[in-house]
């Protein structure tokens, strides 16, 4: 997936949305682990 971005290949909207959601989840997990 990172390789695709590096080559400048356009991602379809669904994939972009999935990536954004994944980043949000990771951010939430990071906050949770920091607060624990």
PQR file with spaces between the fields and no chain letter, atoms N, CA, C, O and H, PARSE charges and radii, in Angstrom:
ATOM       1  N    UNK     1       0.830   -1.207    0.000 -0.4000 1.5000
ATOM       2  CA   UNK     1       0.000    0.000    0.000 -0.0000 2.0000
ATOM       3  C    UNK     1       0.863    1.256    0.000  0.5500 1.7000
ATOM       4  O    UNK     1       0.591    2.214   -0.724 -0.5500 1.4000
ATOM       5  N    UNK     2       1.906    1.236    0.823 -0.4000 1.5000
ATOM       6  CA   UNK     2       2.818    2.377    0.846 -0.0000 2.0000
ATOM       7  C    UNK     2       3.541    2.508   -0.490  0.5500 1.7000
ATOM       8  O    UNK     2       3.816    3.615   -0.952 -0.5500 1.4000
ATOM       9  H    UNK     2       2.126    0.458    1.412  0.4000 1.0000
ATOM      10  N    UNK     3       3.844    1.372   -1.101 -0.4000 1.5000
ATOM      11  CA   UNK     3       4.522    1.377   -2.395 -0.0000 2.0000
ATOM      12  C    UNK     3       3.653    2.060   -3.445  0.5500 1.7000
ATOM      13  O    UNK     3       4.156    2.794   -4.297 -0.5500 1.4000
ATOM      14  H    UNK     3       3.621    0.472   -0.725  0.4000 1.0000
ATOM      15  N    UNK     4       2.355    1.816   -3.379 -0.4000 1.5000
ATOM      16  CA   UNK     4       1.435    2.447   -4.317 -0.0000 2.0000
ATOM      17  C    UNK     4       1.490    3.965   -4.199  0.5500 1.7000
ATOM      18  O    UNK     4       1.521    4.674   -5.205 -0.5500 1.4000
ATOM      19  H    UNK     4       1.947    1.220   -2.687  0.4000 1.0000
ATOM      20  N    UNK     5       1.501    4.453   -2.976 -0.4000 1.5000
ATOM      21  CA   UNK     5       1.542    5.898   -2.758 -0.0000 2.0000
ATOM      22  C    UNK     5       2.866    6.474   -3.247  0.5500 1.7000
ATOM      23  O    UNK     5       2.908    7.576   -3.794 -0.5500 1.4000
ATOM      24  H    UNK     5       1.476    3.877   -2.159  0.4000 1.0000
ATOM      25  N    UNK     6       3.933    5.732   -3.049 -0.4000 1.5000
ATOM      26  CA   UNK     6       5.258    6.212   -3.433 -0.0000 2.0000
ATOM      27  C    UNK     6       5.356    6.390   -4.939  0.5500 1.7000
ATOM      28  O    UNK     6       6.032    7.305   -5.410 -0.5500 1.4000
ATOM      29  H    UNK     6       3.900    4.837   -2.604  0.4000 1.0000
ATOM      30  N    UNK     7       4.692    5.532   -5.700 -0.4000 1.5000
ATOM      31  CA   UNK     7       4.754    5.618   -7.153 -0.0000 2.0000
ATOM      32  C    UNK     7       3.802    6.677   -7.695  0.5500 1.7000
ATOM      33  O    UNK     7       3.758    6.917   -8.901 -0.5500 1.4000
ATOM      34  H    UNK     7       4.143    4.788   -5.317  0.4000 1.0000
ATOM      35  N    UNK     8       3.044    7.308   -6.810 -0.4000 1.5000
ATOM      36  CA   UNK     8       2.129    8.354   -7.237 -0.0000 2.0000
ATOM      37  C    UNK     8       0.856    7.796   -7.852  0.5500 1.7000
ATOM      38  O    UNK     8       0.085    8.529   -8.471 -0.5500 1.4000
ATOM      39  H    UNK     8       3.080    7.113   -5.829  0.4000 1.0000
ATOM      40  N    UNK     9       0.638    6.496   -7.681 -0.4000 1.5000
ATOM      41  CA   UNK     9      -0.574    5.880   -8.201 -0.0000 2.0000
ATOM      42  C    UNK     9      -1.765    6.441   -7.426  0.5500 1.7000
ATOM      43  O    UNK     9      -1.701    6.592   -6.206 -0.5500 1.4000
ATOM      44  H    UNK     9       1.265    5.900   -7.179  0.4000 1.0000
ATOM      45  N    UNK    10      -2.833    6.743   -8.125 -0.4000 1.5000
ATOM      46  CA   UNK    10      -4.008    7.302   -7.446 -0.0000 2.0000
ATOM      47  C    UNK    10      -4.748    6.211   -6.686  0.5500 1.7000
ATOM      48  O    UNK    10      -5.004    5.128   -7.211 -0.5500 1.4000
ATOM      49  H    UNK    10      -2.885    6.620   -9.116  0.4000 1.0000
ATOM      50  N    UNK    11      -5.084    6.517   -5.450 -0.4000 1.5000
ATOM      51  CA   UNK    11      -5.868    5.582   -4.641 -0.0000 2.0000
ATOM      52  C    UNK    11      -7.348    5.847   -4.879  0.5500 1.7000
ATOM      53  O    UNK    11      -7.759    6.993   -5.064 -0.5500 1.4000
ATOM      54  H    UNK    11      -4.876    7.396   -5.022  0.4000 1.0000
ATOM      55  N    UNK    12      -8.140    4.791   -4.875 -0.4000 1.5000
ATOM      56  CA   UNK    12      -9.575    5.023   -5.024 -0.0000 2.0000
ATOM      57  C    UNK    12     -10.135    5.533   -3.694  0.5500 1.7000
ATOM      58  O    UNK    12      -9.567    5.254   -2.638 -0.5500 1.4000
ATOM      59  H    UNK    12      -7.806    3.860   -4.725  0.4000 1.0000
ATOM      60  N    UNK    13     -11.249    6.280   -3.737 -0.4000 1.5000
ATOM      61  CA   UNK    13     -11.832    6.898   -2.531 -0.0000 2.0000
ATOM      62  C    UNK    13     -12.037    5.917   -1.387  0.5500 1.7000
ATOM      63  O    UNK    13     -11.799    6.254   -0.228 -0.5500 1.4000
ATOM      64  H    UNK    13     -11.711    6.506   -4.594  0.4000 1.0000
ATOM      65  N    UNK    14     -12.478    4.708   -1.708 -0.4000 1.5000
ATOM      66  CA   UNK    14     -12.708    3.711   -0.655 -0.0000 2.0000
ATOM      67  C    UNK    14     -11.421    3.389    0.081  0.5500 1.7000
ATOM      68  O    UNK    14     -11.411    3.228    1.301 -0.5500 1.4000
ATOM      69  H    UNK    14     -12.671    4.434   -2.650  0.4000 1.0000
ATOM      70  N    UNK    15     -10.335    3.296   -0.677 -0.4000 1.5000
ATOM      71  CA   UNK    15      -9.054    2.958   -0.063 -0.0000 2.0000
ATOM      72  C    UNK    15      -8.567    4.114    0.811  0.5500 1.7000
ATOM      73  O    UNK    15      -8.042    3.902    1.904 -0.5500 1.4000
ATOM      74  H    UNK    15     -10.343    3.427   -1.669  0.4000 1.0000
ATOM      75  N    UNK    16      -8.750    5.343    0.313 -0.4000 1.5000
ATOM      76  CA   UNK    16      -8.351    6.524    1.082 -0.0000 2.0000
ATOM      77  C    UNK    16      -9.136    6.585    2.390  0.5500 1.7000
ATOM      78  O    UNK    16      -8.585    6.863    3.455 -0.5500 1.4000
ATOM      79  H    UNK    16      -9.177    5.515   -0.575  0.4000 1.0000
ATOM      80  N    UNK    17     -10.436    6.316    2.281 -0.4000 1.5000
ATOM      81  CA   UNK    17     -11.300    6.345    3.471 -0.0000 2.0000
ATOM      82  C    UNK    17     -10.852    5.287    4.469  0.5500 1.7000
ATOM      83  O    UNK    17     -10.817    5.529    5.675 -0.5500 1.4000
ATOM      84  H    UNK    17     -10.884    6.090    1.416  0.4000 1.0000
ATOM      85  N    UNK    18     -10.511    4.111    3.951 -0.4000 1.5000
ATOM      86  CA   UNK    18     -10.065    3.014    4.808 -0.0000 2.0000
ATOM      87  C    UNK    18      -8.771    3.391    5.525  0.5500 1.7000
ATOM      88  O    UNK    18      -8.602    3.108    6.711 -0.5500 1.4000
ATOM      89  H    UNK    18     -10.539    3.915    2.971  0.4000 1.0000
ATOM      90  N    UNK    19      -7.861    4.033    4.793 -0.4000 1.5000
ATOM      91  CA   UNK    19      -6.593    4.451    5.389 -0.0000 2.0000
ATOM      92  C    UNK    19      -6.832    5.485    6.479  0.5500 1.7000
ATOM      93  O    UNK    19      -6.229    5.417    7.549 -0.5500 1.4000
ATOM      94  H    UNK    19      -7.999    4.263    3.829  0.4000 1.0000
ATOM      95  N    UNK    20      -7.710    6.437    6.207 -0.4000 1.5000
ATOM      96  CA   UNK    20      -8.003    7.484    7.179 -0.0000 2.0000
ATOM      97  C    UNK    20      -8.604    6.890    8.446  0.5500 1.7000
ATOM      98  O    UNK    20      -8.236    7.270    9.558 -0.5500 1.4000
ATOM      99  H    UNK    20      -8.200    6.492    5.337  0.4000 1.0000
ATOM     100  N    UNK    21      -9.529    5.957    8.269 -0.4000 1.5000
ATOM     101  CA   UNK    21     -10.156    5.304    9.422 -0.0000 2.0000
ATOM     102  C    UNK    21      -9.114    4.547   10.226  0.5500 1.7000
ATOM     103  O    UNK    21      -9.124    4.567   11.457 -0.5500 1.4000
ATOM     104  H    UNK    21      -9.828    5.648    7.366  0.4000 1.0000
ATOM     105  N    UNK    22      -8.210    3.874    9.511 -0.4000 1.5000
ATOM     106  CA   UNK    22      -7.163    3.103   10.175 -0.0000 2.0000
ATOM     107  C    UNK    22      -6.268    4.024   10.999  0.5500 1.7000
ATOM     108  O    UNK    22      -5.881    3.683   12.117 -0.5500 1.4000
ATOM     109  H    UNK    22      -8.202    3.858    8.511  0.4000 1.0000
ATOM     110  N    UNK    23      -5.939    5.190   10.445 -0.4000 1.5000
ATOM     111  CA   UNK    23      -5.097    6.142   11.168 -0.0000 2.0000
ATOM     112  C    UNK    23      -5.806    6.665   12.406  0.5500 1.7000
ATOM     113  O    UNK    23      -5.188    6.835   13.457 -0.5500 1.4000
ATOM     114  H    UNK    23      -6.253    5.467    9.537  0.4000 1.0000
ATOM     115  N    UNK    24      -7.108    6.923   12.284 -0.4000 1.5000
ATOM     116  CA   UNK    24      -7.876    7.392   13.441 -0.0000 2.0000
ATOM     117  C    UNK    24      -7.885    6.347   14.542  0.5500 1.7000
ATOM     118  O    UNK    24      -7.719    6.673   15.717 -0.5500 1.4000
ATOM     119  H    UNK    24      -7.611    6.785   11.430  0.4000 1.0000
ATOM     120  N    UNK    25      -8.080    5.083   14.158 -0.4000 1.5000
ATOM     121  CA   UNK    25      -8.102    4.005   15.145 -0.0000 2.0000
ATOM     122  C    UNK    25      -6.754    3.894   15.840  0.5500 1.7000
ATOM     123  O    UNK    25      -6.687    3.701   17.054 -0.5500 1.4000
ATOM     124  H    UNK    25      -8.214    4.819   13.203  0.4000 1.0000
ATOM     125  N    UNK    26      -5.680    4.018   15.064 -0.4000 1.5000
ATOM     126  CA   UNK    26      -4.343    3.934   15.656 -0.0000 2.0000
ATOM     127  C    UNK    26      -4.106    5.086   16.617  0.5500 1.7000
ATOM     128  O    UNK    26      -3.494    4.907   17.669 -0.5500 1.4000
ATOM     129  H    UNK    26      -5.735    4.175   14.078  0.4000 1.0000
ATOM     130  N    UNK    27      -4.592    6.268   16.256 -0.4000 1.5000
ATOM     131  CA   UNK    27      -4.439    7.431   17.125 -0.0000 2.0000
ATOM     132  C    UNK    27      -5.193    7.210   18.434  0.5500 1.7000
ATOM     133  O    UNK    27      -4.694    7.532   19.512 -0.5500 1.4000
ATOM     134  H    UNK    27      -5.090    6.413   15.400  0.4000 1.0000
ATOM     135  N    UNK    28      -6.401    6.658   18.326 -0.4000 1.5000
ATOM     136  CA   UNK    28      -7.191    6.380   19.527 -0.0000 2.0000
ATOM     137  C    UNK    28      -6.493    5.348   20.398  0.5500 1.7000
ATOM     138  O    UNK    28      -6.454    5.485   21.621 -0.5500 1.4000
ATOM     139  H    UNK    28      -6.806    6.396   17.450  0.4000 1.0000
ATOM     140  N    UNK    29      -5.942    4.318   19.773 -0.4000 1.5000
ATOM     141  CA   UNK    29      -5.223    3.286   20.524 -0.0000 2.0000
ATOM     142  C    UNK    29      -4.022    3.895   21.230  0.5500 1.7000
ATOM     143  O    UNK    29      -3.741    3.569   22.384 -0.5500 1.4000
ATOM     144  H    UNK    29      -5.973    4.207   18.780  0.4000 1.0000
ATOM     145  N    UNK    30      -3.319    4.773   20.545 -0.4000 1.5000
ATOM     146  CA   UNK    30      -2.145    5.415   21.130 -0.0000 2.0000
ATOM     147  C    UNK    30      -2.550    6.239   22.345  0.5500 1.7000
ATOM     148  O    UNK    30      -1.881    6.201   23.378 -0.5500 1.4000
ATOM     149  H    UNK    30      -3.547    5.038   19.608  0.4000 1.0000
ATOM     150  N    UNK    31      -3.649    6.987   22.222 -0.4000 1.5000
ATOM     151  CA   UNK    31      -4.124    7.799   23.345 -0.0000 2.0000
ATOM     152  C    UNK    31      -4.509    6.914   24.522  0.5500 1.7000
ATOM     153  O    UNK    31      -4.200    7.225   25.672 -0.5500 1.4000
ATOM     154  H    UNK    31      -4.192    7.018   21.383  0.4000 1.0000
ATOM     155  N    UNK    32      -5.185    5.812   24.227 -0.4000 1.5000
ATOM     156  CA   UNK    32      -5.604    4.898   25.290 -0.0000 2.0000
ATOM     157  C    UNK    32      -4.406    4.320   26.022  0.5500 1.7000
ATOM     158  O    UNK    32      -4.385    4.267   27.252 -0.5500 1.4000
ATOM     159  H    UNK    32      -5.436    5.559   23.292  0.4000 1.0000
ATOM     160  N    UNK    33      -3.407    3.887   25.259 -0.4000 1.5000
ATOM     161  CA   UNK    33      -2.237    3.268   25.892 -0.0000 2.0000
ATOM     162  C    UNK    33      -1.431    4.304   26.669  0.5500 1.7000
ATOM     163  O    UNK    33      -0.761    3.967   27.645 -0.5500 1.4000
ATOM     164  H    UNK    33      -3.424    3.930   24.260  0.4000 1.0000
ATOM     165  N    UNK    34      -1.493    5.569   26.235 -0.4000 1.5000
ATOM     166  CA   UNK    34      -0.782    6.622   26.962 -0.0000 2.0000
ATOM     167  C    UNK    34      -1.484    6.926   28.284  0.5500 1.7000
ATOM     168  O    UNK    34      -0.831    7.168   29.300 -0.5500 1.4000
ATOM     169  H    UNK    34      -2.037    5.843   25.441  0.4000 1.0000
ATOM     170  N    UNK    35      -2.818    6.911   28.263 -0.4000 1.5000
ATOM     171  CA   UNK    35      -3.575    7.268   29.468 -0.0000 2.0000
ATOM     172  C    UNK    35      -3.599    6.141   30.492  0.5500 1.7000
ATOM     173  O    UNK    35      -3.875    6.380   31.667 -0.5500 1.4000
ATOM     174  H    UNK    35      -3.348    6.714   27.438  0.4000 1.0000
ATOM     175  N    UNK    36      -3.317    4.926   30.062 -0.4000 1.5000
ATOM     176  CA   UNK    36      -3.332    3.789   30.998 -0.0000 2.0000
ATOM     177  C    UNK    36      -2.076    3.733   31.841  0.5500 1.7000
ATOM     178  O    UNK    36      -1.932    2.840   32.675 -0.5500 1.4000
ATOM     179  H    UNK    36      -3.094    4.732   29.107  0.4000 1.0000
